[in-house]
Amino acid sequence: MTTITTFVERLNIRRAARLKIALPLALLAGFLVLLGRAAAQDEPPVPTFTIENVVVDQNVTILAQNFPAWQDFVVTMGPIGTLGIDGTPVAITNSGMLGSFSATYPIPATLAGARQIAIRFESPQGYYSYNWFWNNLTGPAPTLIPTFAIESVVVNESVTIRTRDFPAGRTFMVTMGHMGTLGINGTPVGALDSGSGGALTATFLIPDELKGLERIAIRTEAAPFYSYNWFDNAPREPLAQTPTFAICGVARDEAVVIRTDPSFPPNRDFTVMMNHMGTLGTEGQVVGSFNSGPSGVGVGVFPIPAALRGLDRIAIRAEQSGGPFFSYNYFENQTAVYCQP
């Protein structure tokens, strides 16, 4: 264990040497920014278009921009949600020299009366763009989708649900099954008469064969309507606090300082490991250990192993020896101080 003040003094000794390379690095960074901008200018345009006007069941007018020049685009329309894929062709439009244009397209008879319509542009060269528009707002609204929420659970006895948007005059069969089945082919537990529809509350008994399970799927079905959900069939225990630690300082390719917080369980032995980014430090190289002490709060300095020197970022993990607790973080492998001494 060490103090952060001692670590700050170590960093100050290295600071003079780093100043000699600060200017070249700044020039290199500026060069990379300019290079990135130049590369960005060579990126292909992203074609987009907006809906300018709609004549219900007759035509739609669009305004396009950023289309690649001199390419023929097949224009299709289809039901909402299809993105216009495999839709009805309504025209072929050339993007011209500038790639910006306005055009009006007829709405196909097969989509007459639709409230919303998808429209798509696609060229043989692989460019495409899609959008959608409102068409017929006076027609009937789309059918509501029935859903239900879990109101309460009596463990291994019953569950109470509250419905929403249920169609009227239907008898829904209610089933329960294992988690992940969506209640399909589950055990019948009763029926729900939707009455006048909308919001209803109902309670169903948990079947014997599902008692003891932590989670249970439940389903209501009256073809073609159905809805499903799931519930916890176990009392929830308070979650153990997750231990965390902060990165307080780094000496590049040499060492890192961490500080644990009160979330660490007291008086436990932890092993510290380091590994490549993305591993969360698991199966890493052991670089030290510490005991969390009576408060769980402490500061420790751990060396960076030779196999990880030169990396930009390094994952670090603290794992209780023979216990369930663990914590992980990562640090930039650059000399810096983050915590106050």
N, C-alpha and C positions, 0 to 999 in steps of 0.2 A: 504494500500500500504506500502511497505517497501523497503529497499535497499538490493542489493545482498551481500554487505559487511557484514551487520548484519546477514544475513543467513549463511555466511561463518563462522562467529564467533560461531554460534549455532552448526554448524557441528564439529568445532574443539573441543568443549566441550565433544562431544560424541565419539571422536576418540579413547581416551584411553581405554574406555570400550570395544570397538570393537577389540582392539589388543589382548585381552585375549582369544578370540575365533578364531583368525586368523589361528593359527597353526592347531587346530583340523579340521577346515573347509578345509584347504589345504590337509590334509591327507585324508579327506573324498572325496574330488574332485579326488585325485589320485586313490583312491580305485574305484570310479565310472568309471574312464577311463579304468582301468584294467578290470573291470567287463564287460564294453561295448565291449572291444576287445575280451574277451573270448566268449561273446555271438555271436559276428560276426563270429568267427571261426566255430560256429555250423550252420550258415546259409547254406541252400542248394545251390549247385553250379548252375550257370546260363549257360546252354549249348549254345555254339555258334559254327558256322562253317564258313569257308571262301571258296570262289570259286577259285580253283587252275588252272583249264584248261577246255576249251570247244572245242569240235569238232562239228562244225555246223550241226544241225539236227541229230546228232548221240549220243553224250554222254557228260556228265559233270563230272569233278572230284572235290571232295571237301576234305577239311581237317577240322576235328571236334576236339573240346577240351571242357573240363569241363562238359562232359556228365555224368550223374549218371551211376555207374558201373552196368554191367550185366542186362541191360534193352533192350528189343526189341523195335526198333523204325520203324514205318511205314513211308516210304519215298514217298512223293507225289509231283507231278508237276502240275502247272496250269498256266493260263494267268497272266500276270503282274497285280498287284493290288489285287489279291485274297489272297496273303500270303500263297498260296498253299493249302488253306482250301478247302475241297471237291474236291481236284485235282485227277489226275490219279495216282494210286499206281504204283510204279516202282520197289520197293524192300522192304525187311525187313532186317534191320541191327542191330546186337547186339553191344552194346557199349563196351563190354569187361571189363576187370578188371580195366583198367586205365581210361576209358572214353574218350580216344583220339584215333582217327583212321583216315585213309584216304580211300576213296572208290570212284568208278566210277559207274555212273548210266546212263541207256539209256534214251534218250529223246523220249517220246511217239510220235507215228505218228500223233496224233491229234494236237500236238504243232509244227510240222515241218513247217518251214517258219516263225515262230514267231520271232520278233526282241528281245523281252525280255520274260523271263520265270521265274516264281516263283517256289521255291523248299522248301519243309517243312519236318521236322522230328517230329514225335509225338509218345509218348509211352502210353500204357494203364494206366500207373501210373500218367499221367497228365503232364509229362515234354514235352516241345516242343521247336523248334527253326526253324527259317525261314530266307531265303535270296532270292536273285534273280541274274540272270546273263544275259548278252548279248548273243544272239544266232545268228541271221541272220542279219548282217549289210548291206547286199547287196539288201535286199528286199525293197519295197516301204515304204517311211516314213509314220508314222501315220498321219491321217487326222488332219489338223489344226482346232482349235476351234475358231469360230468367236467371237470377242469381240468388244465393242465400248466404247468410253469415252465421257463424257459430255464436249463440248468445251465452250459453253456459254448459258446463259438463259436471255431472256427478260421476266420479271415477268408478268405472266398471258397472255403472248402473244405467245412466241415460244421458242424452244430449238434447239440448233445445236449440232450434234454428229459427231464424227470421228471414222470410223470403222478400224478394224485391222483383217487380216487373213480371210476376207470374201471370200467364194468360188465364182468363176467366173460364169457369165451367169445365175444368179438367181434373181428372183424378191421377195424381202422380204416385207411382210406386217408389218406395224409399228402400234403398239397400245399403248395407255397410260391408266393407271388406278391408283387406290388408292395405297398408300405405303403399301408394304407387299404382294401385289398380284402378283408381278413379271411381271405385265402387262398382265397376262393370262386373256382371255375373256374381255380385256379392250376395250376402244373406238378406232376404227380405225382412224388414223390421216394421212395416206398416204402410199405410197409404195416406196421402195428403190431398184433400178436396180443396181446390183453389178457390171455390166459391166465386166471388165477384172479382177475383184476381188481385194483383198488386202485392201489398205487404201482409204476411200472415206469420203467426208464431205457432210452432208445433214441437212436441217433445217425443222422442223415440227411445225405446229401450235398447241397450247394447246387448247383442246376442252372446250367449255363453262362450261360444268358440272364439270370440274376439276379446273377451275379458282378459286383462293382464297385459295387453299390447300397449306400448307407449303412445302410438299414433294410429288412428283409424280413419279410413276414407269413407265418405258418405255421399250418396247420389240420389237425386230425384229424377224421375223420367216419366213422361207421357208423350209418346211419339207424336210429332217430331221434336218436341221440346225436351230438354234435359239440362241439368245443372249438377255440379259436384263441388265438394270441398273436403276438408279434413280437420281433425281436432286432436289435441293432446289428451290422452287418457291416463294421465299420471300427474300427481301433485308436483309443481315446479319447485325445485330446490334453489335457494339463492346461489347465484353463480360466484365461484371463487374469483377474487380480484386478480386481474392479469398483471404480473410483474413487468415493469418497464424500466429501461435505463437510457440515459442521455449520453451523447458523445460530447465530451468536454474539451478535447484537444487532440491534435494529431501532429506527429513529427514524421514527415513523409518517409516511407519505407523503413521507419524505425519503430515507432510505438504509437499507441492510442490510449487516451485516458477516458474512462467511462465513469458515470456516477449513477448509482442505483437510487430509486426513490422508495417511499414508504410502502409501495404496493408489493415489494418483495417480502415473502414470508420470513419471519425472523429465525435466526440461528440455524440456517440451512447451508450446506456446502454446495457450491455451484462450480461447474467446469466451464471454462471459456474456450470457444473454438472460433476459427476464422476460415472463410472459404470464399469462392467466387460469388459475385453478385447473382442473385436469382436463386441461390441455394438456401437462403435463410440461415446460412451457417451450418446446416446439418451435414454430418459426416465430414466436418472440417478438421483442420489441424489444431490440436490442443495447444493453447498458448499460455495457459495458467489456470488458476482457480481462486476462489475467495469464499469466505463465510459471510452471510448477510448480517450477522450480529443481532443484537436485541431489537434494533429499530428497523432493520432492513435497508438503511441508508448507508452508503459507503462510496469511496472513490478508489479505483484501481487502475494501474498502468500495465498494459500488456504489449509484448513485442509483436511486430509484424513478421510473420515467417518469411524466409527467403523465397519460397515458392510463390508468394503473392506480391513481392516487391515489384514496383513498376506498374501495377494495375491502377486505374483511375478510381475505382470504387471497390470496397471490400465489405463483405457481409461478416457480422460478428454475432455470436450466439452465447448466451449463458444458460446452462441446463443443470437442474438439480441432480446431484449424484444419487441415482437410485430412486428418484422421486418424480412427481408429475409436473413440477413447475419448470417453465422455460421462458425465455424472452430473447428477442433478436432485434437487431438494428443494422445499419450500415453507415459507412463513413467515406467521405472524399479523401483519397490518399494524397492530401496536400497539407503542408504545414499551416496550422491555424489554431486559434484558441476560441472556443465557443462559450464556455461557462465563466462566470466571474470567479476570480481567485478567492 
